Amino acid sequence: MRASRLWIGLVLLLGGAAGAATSGWWVSYLDCNDIRQIVATDEGIWCATTGGALFYDPRSGDFRTWNRSRDGLASDSLTSVAILPDGKVAFGTAATGISAYDPESGLWFHYTELVQELGSDVIRFIREAPPWRIIGSDGGFVALEDEVVATPCREGLDLCGLTGWDVRAGIQFDGALFLASQPDGAEVGGVARYRSEVGWDTVSTGLPSREVTDFAIWDGELYCGTVAGIAVWDGQAWQPRSDGIPDDARVMDLYAGADRLLAAATWEEGGVFAWQPDASRWARLGTQRLYARTVAEDGDGIVWVGTSVDRSGLAYLGSSQSGLWEFVGGQWLQHRRDAPHPVASYRALAVDPAGRVWAAAQGSGVSWRVVRFDENGWSVLGSGSSGLVNQWIFDIRPVGDQIWFGHCCCPTPAECPFDILELGPGEVRTVDGVLNIWDSASAADGDVWAASFYEQANEERAAGLFHWDRTSGIWTQYDTETTGGLLLSNRVPAVAYLEGELWIGSDGLGLTRVTLDGQGELPLSAEAWTYFSADSIDGLPSNSITVLAAGDGALWVGTDAGATRWSDGSWRSFLPSPYGLPGSDVKDICLTEDGAAWIGVFGHGVTRISQDAAGTFVFDRFGPPDLVNPDVWALATGIEGRDVWVATNRGLSHFIPGAAVAAPERDEILVFPNPYNPACGDPLRFAALPGQAHSGLVVDVSGRVLARFGEKWSGDAFWDGRDLGGERVAPGLYLVRAATPRGRLTGRIAVVDLPCEGW
């Protein structure tokens, strides 16, 4: 029966390609190694992370993730996780209530304060201890006994004796409910107790801190963890029980296992500690210090820890510090899911000719990182290991077998030179004198133009334009002085090349078009320079140019007040409206081979602008949950010319188009057998190609390259169901893309594990 349902689902999926021009899939890439809570089951470890839901299978070593989607997880920012009696996995979210996943059906169920008696949708914890379930939130709590609401207390609705409305921990002990609230302003925090026959009283005497993090019951006693130590309840007050816990370690989680009580603590001396009743003190497990946020023990007695930046005193955890940790054989083993680096704000993005994605991230108060995504997964280039200049990166440009990095924005411009990374040997060459680069463009002859900018209105920190001559390898600088004022400003945030002309965007002075001379240089004659401003033409929304994109004879211009398109001497503006752009602050534009322009608007996601058969402009908007985050900084088109990568303030999103995205005259590739079972021995073949395919590849729905092939004709075998490492792929949906006489075509492959008989 399961196989039949799989077959029907795949047939529906394969048949669903037709429809809207923007049909396809959005894939999210977030760091899931900042773990707030874990729970261990016989199947594996469920993790609530700040980048989505994460499951680790210890038997295979594989991770599985879930991100926010229309019919799935309600939020990527998770705070807690618990296993419900019916087998569902309930995740508390930071703003959207509870999302519960049913592993049997694969469906998600949602619970919010609109339909449930939750204190609020900002969930702090879920404690599942049948017959009791206690859910704390920033706004109160609810306690259920045998699935029936027994004691609700919600801010603004119920009167109760909580010590504050931000409820961080709760437990049922000795016939009473103990609830801990966060101290904040007028709210004193600490612990309140509720007894049905008596009512409420405050029981905070003796606490090491009123900032309580967790409760646990062990050996008939109630333990309370705080950021300043651990205490045990004697019936009247809390008694200290922190011997063995380092003074500067902050206890974040308690776990009562079958044979021992465990405490997870963060900070520099953090780790996991086990209570030793005979010695009346805590003993560290292993010797390694961990920024431990949560701890659990599985049925085999193996201890698992999730690490987090929360209360660690750090801006983020490095790759050697974060993730899921397993204590076995007296040693801590790290299990970390490859992902984009957790540093906020991805500001530069590019896809090189080999299909590798390059993205640069930076954030206030944290160091920058460059991440690369290819068939081997994610890798990180940092200032200490890559040889790149230790400054933020705002522009990435693949040039042959090199990646060029433009650094910006340094108060002392010389601190932000230009870097060139040789992909083969990995060597970095720094180009001094090419300073504070914000944008770049390639000309038809392979020359590169780089635009210098500085975010703050400071003319001397920007350096105008730089030109790299591909033939001579010489850099030339053009600024207001060397051009005799023809270049209106040295603050150049955008540059583009279109059919022998260079377009230059300035910050506040509009747009300039220059017809290049026979050597591809900027001529210093006024006749070659044309100026456009919002005051002189109707089609330019603003004189503050943010981005330029050129292709198919058209120039797309982004400004802080909308976008415009120049083609054949005419302008067409796209302004914020209910039926146009969703916002005004355009950060980036990329063009796809189907003729569409994808426009990133900060705070409003991505809008795809295309034309229908009648020439009418069509607007397709994409925001969360399709995107990781609506604050879009950069866009890039994939090597196939149809998929789009989006860099946001939190992570990366990837749009993978369905067959309907192709131009109307193109067909979808058909393959056989489809569905396809690699275990049956036969290779996958092309059914009907429009001529010879001279190259192509097979990818999964996340865009990871699994296989490449050369020249193929209809009937030729092109894939055996294995990835580049020789491993057989899992059942699911895959894409084949091939370069044919009709252009790049896409086909869908359903890999299944159905029996081979009868195929």
FENFEN-V596212 format. One record per pair of residues at least 6 apart in sequence whose ideal C-beta (glycine too) atoms are under 8 Angstrom apart, sorted by the first residue. I is the first residue (numbers start at 1). J is the second residue. Records with the same first field share a line. If there is no record, write none. Layout:
I = J  J
This chain:
3 = 752  753  754  755
6 = 731  752  754
7 = 675  752  754
10 = 675  733  750  752
13 = 733  748  750
14 = 674  748  750
16 = 23  658
17 = 23  658  659  660  668  748
18 = 659  660
19 = 660
20 = 620  660
21 = 594  596  610  618  620  660  661
22 = 608  620  622  657  661
23 = 657  658  660  661
24 = 655  656  657  658  661
25 = 655  656  658  701
26 = 622  626  627  653  654  655  656
27 = 653  654  656  701  702  703
28 = 52  67  68  76  627  628  651  652  653
29 = 339  340  373  628  651  652  653  654  702
30 = 51  52  67  76  339  340  628  650  651
31 = 50  51  322  339  340  341  342  651
32 = 47  49  51  52  54  63  65  337  339
33 = 49  51  307  317  322  323  324  336  337  339  342
34 = 49  50  51  307  308  309  310  316  317  322  342
35 = 47  48  49  54  293  294  306  307  308  322  323  324
36 = 48  49  50  78  79  80  293  294  306  308  310
37 = 47  48  79  80  81  125  253  293  294  306
38 = 45  46  47  48  81  294  295  296  304  305  306  324
39 = 45  46  81  82  83  89  296
40 = 296  297  298  299  304
41 = 83  298
42 = 298  299
43 = 57  103
44 = 55  56  57  58  59
45 = 55  56  58  296  298  304  324
46 = 53  54  55  81  83  89
47 = 53  54  55  56  81  306  324
48 = 54  78  79  80  81  91  92
49 = 78  306
50 = 76  77  78  308
51 = 67  76  339  342  651
52 = 65  66  67  68  73  76  78
53 = 65  66  67  73  78  81  89  91  99  101
54 = 63  64  65  324  337
55 = 63  64  65
56 = 62  63  324  335
57 = 63  64
58 = 302  326
61 = 335
63 = 335  337
65 = 337
66 = 72  73  101
67 = 73  76  625  628
68 = 74  75  76  624  625
69 = 625
70 = 625  626
71 = 108
72 = 99  108
73 = 91  99  101  108
74 = 93  96  97  99  108  110
75 = 93  94  95  96  99
76 = 628  650
77 = 93  94  95
78 = 91  92  93  94
79 = 92  93  94  123  124  125
80 = 91  92  123  124  125  126
81 = 89  90  91  92  126
82 = 89  90  126  127  128  133
83 = 89  90  128
84 = 90  100  128
85 = 128  130
87 = 102  103  104
88 = 100  101  102  103  109
89 = 100  101  103
90 = 98  99  100  126  128
91 = 98  99  100  101
92 = 98  123  124  125  126  135
93 = 99  121  123
94 = 122  123
95 = 121  122
96 = 110  112  121
97 = 110  111  112  113  116  118  121  123
98 = 110  111  112  116  118  123  126  135
99 = 108  109  110  111
100 = 108  109  110  111
101 = 107  108  109
102 = 108  109
111 = 118
112 = 118  121
113 = 119  120  121  139  154
116 = 142
117 = 142  149  152  154
118 = 135  137  142  154
119 = 135  136  137  138  139  140  141  142  152  153  154  155  165  167
120 = 137  138  139  140  154  155
121 = 137
122 = 137  138  139
123 = 135  136  137
124 = 136  137  138  166  167  168  169
125 = 134  135  136  167  168  169  170
126 = 133  134  135
127 = 133  134  135  136  170  171
129 = 171  172
131 = 145  146
132 = 143  144  145  172
133 = 143  144  147
134 = 141  142  143  144  170  171  172  177  179
135 = 141  142  143  144
136 = 167  168  169  170  179
137 = 167
138 = 165  166  167
139 = 154  155  165  166
140 = 152  153  154  155  157  158  160  162  165  167
141 = 152  153  162  167  170  179
142 = 149  151  152  153  154
143 = 149  150  151  152  170  172  177
144 = 150
151 = 177  194
152 = 158
153 = 160  162
155 = 165
160 = 192  194  200
161 = 192  194  199  200  201  202
162 = 179  181  192  200
163 = 180  181  183  187  188  189  190  191  192  202  204  210
164 = 181  182  183  184  187  188  189  190
165 = 181  187
166 = 181  182  184  187
167 = 179  180  181  182
168 = 180  181  182  212  213
169 = 179  180  212  213  214  215  224  225
170 = 177  178  179  180  215
171 = 177  178  215  216  217  222
172 = 178
173 = 215  217  222  233
174 = 222
175 = 195
176 = 193  194  195
177 = 193  194  195
178 = 191  192  193  203  215  222  224  233
179 = 191  192  193  194
180 = 189  190  191  192  212  215  224
181 = 187  189  190  192  212
182 = 189  211
183 = 189  190  210  211
188 = 204  210
189 = 204  210  211  212
190 = 202  203  204  207  210  212
191 = 202  203  204  207  212  224  238
192 = 200  201  202  203
193 = 200  201  202  203
194 = 200
203 = 233  237  238
204 = 210  238
205 = 236  237  238
206 = 231  237  238  239  240
207 = 224  226  231  238
208 = 226  228  229  230  231  240  242
209 = 226  227  228  229
210 = 226
211 = 226  227  228
212 = 224  225  226
213 = 225  226  227  250  251  252  253
214 = 224  225  251  252  253  254
215 = 222  223  224  225  254
216 = 222  223  225  254  255  256  261
217 = 223  256
218 = 256  261  275
219 = 261  277
221 = 232  233
222 = 232  233
223 = 230  231  232  233  241  254  261
224 = 230  231  232  233  238
225 = 251  252  253  254  263
226 = 251
227 = 250  251  252  311
228 = 250
229 = 240  242  245  251
230 = 240  241  242  245  251  254  263  282
231 = 238  239  240  241  242
232 = 238  239  241
233 = 239
241 = 275  280
242 = 282
243 = 280  281  282
244 = 273  276  281  282  283  284
245 = 251  263  265  273  282
246 = 265  267  269
248 = 267  268  269
249 = 265  266  267  269  270  271
250 = 265  266  267  270  311
251 = 263  264  265
252 = 264  265  266  292  293  294  310  311
253 = 263  264  292  293  294  295
254 = 261  262  263  264
255 = 261  262  263  264  295  296  297
257 = 297  301
258 = 297  301
259 = 301
260 = 274  275  297
261 = 274  275
262 = 272  273  274  275  285  295  297  303
263 = 272  273  274  275  282  295
264 = 270  271  272  292  293  294  295  305
265 = 271  272  273  292
266 = 291  292  293  307  308  310  311  312
267 = 291  311  312  313
268 = 289  313
269 = 289
270 = 289  290  291  292  312
271 = 284  285  286  288  289  290  292
272 = 284  285  286  290  292  295  303  305  327
273 = 282  283  284  285
274 = 282  283  285
275 = 282
276 = 282  283
285 = 303  327
286 = 327  330  331  332
288 = 332
290 = 305  307  321  325  332
291 = 307  308  309  312  314  317  321  322
292 = 305  306  307  325
293 = 305  306  307  308  310  311
294 = 305  306  308
295 = 303  304  305  306
296 = 303  304
297 = 303  304
298 = 304
302 = 326  327  328
303 = 326  327
304 = 324  325  326  327
305 = 324  325  326  327  332
306 = 323  324  325
307 = 317  321  322  323  324  325
308 = 317  322
309 = 315  316  317  342
315 = 363  365  366
316 = 342  343  366
317 = 342
319 = 336  380
320 = 334
322 = 336  342
323 = 334  335  336  337
324 = 334  335  336
325 = 332  333  334  335
326 = 332  333  335
327 = 333
338 = 377  378
339 = 378
340 = 346  359  361  371  373  378  651  652
341 = 361  369  371  380
343 = 361  362  363  366  367  368  369
344 = 361  363  366  649  650
345 = 361  362  363  633  649
346 = 359  360  361  633  634  647  648  649  651  652
347 = 360  361  362  392  393  394  633  634  647
348 = 358  359  360  393  394  395  396  406  633  634  647
349 = 357  358  359  360  396  633  634  635  636  645  646  647  652
350 = 357  358  359  396  397  398  403  636
351 = 357  358  398  636  637  638  639  645
352 = 358  398  403  423  639
353 = 398  639
354 = 374  639
355 = 374  638  639  697  705
356 = 372  373  374
357 = 372  373  374  636  645  652  703
358 = 370  371  372  396  398  403
359 = 370  371  373  396  634  645  647  652
360 = 368  369  370  371  392  393  394  396  405
361 = 368  369  370  371
362 = 368  369  392  393
367 = 382  383  390
368 = 382  383  390  391  392  393
369 = 380  381  382
370 = 380  381  382  386  388  393  396  405
371 = 378  379  380  381
372 = 378  379  380  381
373 = 652
374 = 705
375 = 704  705  706  723  724
377 = 704
381 = 388
383 = 389  390
386 = 421  428
387 = 427  428
388 = 405  419  421  428
389 = 405  407  415  416  417  419  430
391 = 407  408  410  415  416
392 = 407  408  409
393 = 405  406  407  408
394 = 406  407  408  409  437  438  439
395 = 404  405  406  408  437  438  439  440  450
396 = 403  404  405  406
397 = 403  404  406  440  442  448
398 = 404
399 = 420  442  448
401 = 422  423  424
402 = 420  421  422  423
403 = 420  421  423
404 = 418  419  420  421  440  448
405 = 418  419  420  421
406 = 418  434  437  438  439  440  450
407 = 416  417  418  419  436  437
408 = 416  436  437  438  453  454
409 = 416  436  438  453  454  455  456  461
410 = 416  435  436  461
411 = 461
413 = 435  436  461  463
414 = 432  435
416 = 435  436  437
417 = 430  431  432  433  434  435
418 = 430  431  434  435  437  450  466
419 = 428  429  430  431
420 = 428  429  430  431
421 = 427  428
422 = 428  429
431 = 475
433 = 475  477
434 = 450  466  475  477
435 = 452  463
436 = 452  453  454  461  462  463
437 = 450  451  452  453  466
438 = 451  452  453  492  493  494
439 = 450  451  453  492  493  494  495  547  548
440 = 448  449  450  451  495
441 = 448  449  495  496  497  502  548  550
442 = 448  449  497
443 = 449  497  502  516  520
444 = 497  499  500
445 = 470  520
446 = 470
447 = 467  468  469  470  520
448 = 467  468  470
449 = 465  466  467  468  495  497  502
450 = 465  466  467  468  495
451 = 465  492  493  494  495  504  505
452 = 462  463  464  465  466  490  491  492
453 = 462  491  492  493  507
454 = 461  462  491
457 = 491  507
459 = 489  490  491
460 = 490
462 = 489  490  491  492
463 = 477  479  490
464 = 477  478  479  480  482  483  487  489  490  492
465 = 477  478  479  487  492  495  504  522
466 = 475  476  477  478
467 = 475  476  477  478  520  521  522
468 = 474  475
469 = 475  476  520
476 = 521
478 = 487  522
479 = 487  490
480 = 487  488  489  490
483 = 522  524
484 = 524
486 = 524  526  529
487 = 504  512
488 = 506  509  510  512  531
489 = 506  507  508  509
491 = 506  507  508
492 = 504  505  506  507
493 = 505  506  507  545  546  547
494 = 504  505  545  546  547  548  558
495 = 502  503  504  505  548
496 = 502  503  548  549  550  555
497 = 503  550
498 = 550  551  553  554  555
499 = 553
500 = 515  516
501 = 513  514  515  516
502 = 513  514  516  522
503 = 511  512  513  514  548  550  555
504 = 511  512  513  514
505 = 511  512  545  546  547  548  557
506 = 512  543  545
507 = 544  545
508 = 543  544
509 = 533  543
510 = 531  532  533  534  540  543  545
511 = 531  532  533  540  545  557
512 = 529  530  531  532
513 = 529  530  531  532
514 = 522  523  528  529  530
515 = 523  528
516 = 522  523  528
517 = 523  528
532 = 540
533 = 540  543
534 = 540  541  542  543
535 = 543
537 = 571
538 = 571  573
539 = 564  566  570  571  572  573
540 = 557  559  564  571  573
541 = 559  561  562  563  564  573  575  584
542 = 559  560  561  562
543 = 559
544 = 559  560  561
545 = 557  558  559
546 = 558  559  560  585  586  587
547 = 557  558  586  587  588  589
548 = 555  556  557  558  589
549 = 555  556  558  589  590  591  597
550 = 556
551 = 591
552 = 591  595
553 = 567  568
554 = 565  566  567
555 = 565  566  567
556 = 563  564  565  566  589  591  597  599
557 = 563  564  565  566
558 = 586  587  588  589  599
559 = 586
560 = 584  585  586
561 = 575  576  584
562 = 573  574  575  576  581  584  586
563 = 573  574  581  586  589  599
564 = 571  572  573  574
565 = 571  572  573  574  597
572 = 617
574 = 580  581  599  609  617
575 = 581  584
576 = 582  583  584
579 = 619
580 = 619
581 = 599  601  604  607  619
582 = 601  604  605  607  621  623
583 = 601  602  603  604
584 = 601
585 = 601  602  603
586 = 599  600  601  602
587 = 600  601  602  632  633  634
588 = 599  600  632  633  634  635
589 = 597  598  599  600  635
590 = 597  598  635  636  637  644
591 = 597  598  637
592 = 598  637  641  642  644  661
593 = 637  640  641  642  743  744
594 = 610  642  661  662  663
595 = 610  611  663
596 = 608  609  610
597 = 608  609  610
598 = 606  607  608  609  635  637  644
599 = 606  607  608  609
600 = 606  632  633  634  635  646
601 = 607  632
602 = 631  632  633
603 = 630  631
604 = 621  623  630  632
605 = 621  622  623  624  626  627  630  632
606 = 621  622  623  627  632  635  644  646
607 = 619  620  621  622
608 = 619  620  621  622
609 = 617  618  619
610 = 617  618  620
611 = 617  618
612 = 618
622 = 655
623 = 630
624 = 630
626 = 653  655
627 = 646  648  653
628 = 646  648  650  651  652  653
629 = 648  649  650  651
630 = 648
631 = 648  649  650
632 = 646  647  648
633 = 647  648  649
634 = 646  647
635 = 644  645  646  647
636 = 644  645  647
637 = 643  644  645
638 = 644  645  703
640 = 737  744  746
641 = 744
642 = 657  661  662  744  746
643 = 654  655  656  657  703
644 = 654  655
645 = 652  653  654  655
646 = 652  653  654  655
654 = 702  703
656 = 699  701  702  703  735
657 = 746
658 = 746  748
659 = 668  746  747  748
662 = 668  743  745  746
663 = 743
665 = 742
666 = 742  743  745
667 = 690  742  745
668 = 745  746  747  748
669 = 686  689  736  738  745  746  747
670 = 686  687  688  747
671 = 684  685  686  687  736  747  749
672 = 684  685  687
673 = 682  684  759
674 = 684  748  749  750
675 = 750  751  752  754
676 = 684  721  749  750  751  752
677 = 721  751  752  753  754  756  759
678 = 720  721  722  728  729  751
679 = 721  728  753  756
680 = 756  759
681 = 756
683 = 717  718  719  720
684 = 717  718  719  720  721  749
685 = 715  716  717  718
686 = 693  712  713  714  715  716  718  738
687 = 714  715
688 = 714
689 = 712  713  714  738  740
690 = 740  741  742  745
691 = 740  741  742
692 = 711  712  713  740  741
693 = 709  711  712  713  738  739  740
694 = 710  711  739  740
695 = 708  709  710  711  738  739
696 = 708  709  712  718  736  737  738  739
697 = 705  706  707  708  709  736  737
698 = 705  706  707  708  709  718  719  734  735  736  737  749
699 = 705  706  734  735  737
700 = 706  729  732  733  734  735
701 = 732  733  734  735
705 = 724
706 = 722  723  724  729  734
707 = 718  719  722  723  724
709 = 718  719
712 = 718  738
718 = 736
719 = 736  749
721 = 728  729  751
722 = 728  729
723 = 729
729 = 751
730 = 751
731 = 751  752  753
732 = 750  751
733 = 748  749  750  751
734 = 748  749  750  751
735 = 746  747  748  749
736 = 746  747  748  749
737 = 744  745  746  747
738 = 744  745  747
